[in-house]
């Protein structure tokens, strides 16, 4: 089956059988969703990656859309909800976390989007410097396995990078390949991907012949590609963003290889370049949602912003809806929100999210979320 990637990027869906279950007011500007704000407004901090913040534009849109919806139905006595961006002077994850923690109007945080940033900020959100006097509950979108183990105040709505690696390993096996190479971002999520993919691939008789690191700022794959082609890699997996996936494809072709490339991220409609042979994880697609709530969200998002929702907007929407429901049910105290999160999927039913049903396991990770794999043919 073919579905449009935007209006011009064809994707081939190999098999739905691969949709596998997982188990202080000085902080930046407020969003349009704060139009009803006052002294009692419950603010939610939103923290995104500092290296390429433009990637996360729709995340803020998704959060604002959730709060607009919730503010229209808020119970009597419940405060209006609004997002707050990190202050422009905060140039590190720790400084962002400190600003949010020390702002009494911040009731929770959505972020960070990157694993290493979330891990480094975790002690601040847990308020360990003050003996845990007033921690901030965090709903993260980051993927590294250790993100939710470094603090009991962090919950995750995204699928772990480890599960994404296992899905892609099974996908590679389904294509009949037994020799793989891996290129990975040299940080916690990339390292988790390498282990998960390698272990799962080995279970199916596959071998990872090499795994090579890169950083967000420095990446040159020509030498890696030449070695992968020379050593007979049949497929290459990339744990990184779409610029790295595109560069990998180019380097392999320049080295004379035609290997398919698996990636944890796929191109957006605006991305240019040759992506033929790219197979990528899909966490949300507006034209192919995995839940009814996803279809509703996609319709609302397009009506509001005249653009297609992406996975960042959907994850941000889900995180914001969870926090908003907690405020409506339990009030805006940080501790009450944290306690409410712990009941989701236990004494309370799973949250019906745009990216799928959300229930938290004992590690505060989501269970039973769906992952799809798509092939780009342009």
Protein Blocks (a to p, Z undefined) as FASTA:
>chain_A
ZZdehjllccddfblklmccdddfkgojadfklmmgcfklccddddddfklmmlmmmmmm
mmmmmmmmmmmmgcehiacdddddddfklccfklmmmmmmmmmkbgbdcddfbfklmmmm
mmmmnommnoomaccddddfbfbfklmmmpckbccfbdcfklmmmmmmmmmmmnopabdc
ddddddfklmmmmmmmmmmmmmnopacfbdcdddfklccfklmmmmmmmnopabdcdddd
fklmmmmmmmmmmnopacdcddfbdcdfklgcjfehiacddfbdfklcfbfklmmmmmmm
mmmnopacdfklmmmmmmmmmmmmmmmmnopafklmmmmmmmgoplpccdddfkbpcddd
fkopaehiacdddddfZZ
